[in-house]
Amino acid sequence: MSGMTTAHADDTSVGAAVGVSASEVRSVLSTIEDAELRADATELLAKATRTAASSKQVSAASKSRFSASSPFTGDGEWAPSHDEELAIIPICAGPVGFLKWLIPNFADHGRDLSKFVEGNFELLVAILNGSAQPWRVLELILKPFLQIPVYAVNDTLFHIPATLRDILGFCASVRD
């Protein structure tokens, strides 16, 4: 990882996918004194940016169809920000149909993860460079411990009933 240079931090696209300006990226990265650690942080940010950007591209087609009518879809923090068309896990569609479903499903989860990174960017960088205050680290650790189980339950309640209805309906989704 240490092969990255700080020149990548000047790229305006770095951080843009997660809503962080290039000047904010430069500002935060400039606080890291160790060159190798700064390069590692820059590479990690670049990977997060690429992941966020690709998840936005994959899900762009489904954004126009987004509906929040299910009580188990939502803010992307406590409930997944799923498209209603992703409710049924396409078990009946075979392996190809299932794989085609996985991409937009995990793109939705990627957007939610991107939202978490965006909201905690400065603290995550401070943790990487060892300058974070212990109580802030504890706060960052405890919130996901509460969010992750609630998010998982809401995701399960979003997918399982629709999938069971489809299976008990003799794979009605495949016949439509």
Disulfide bonds with the S-S distance in Angstrom:
Cys92-Cys171 1.91
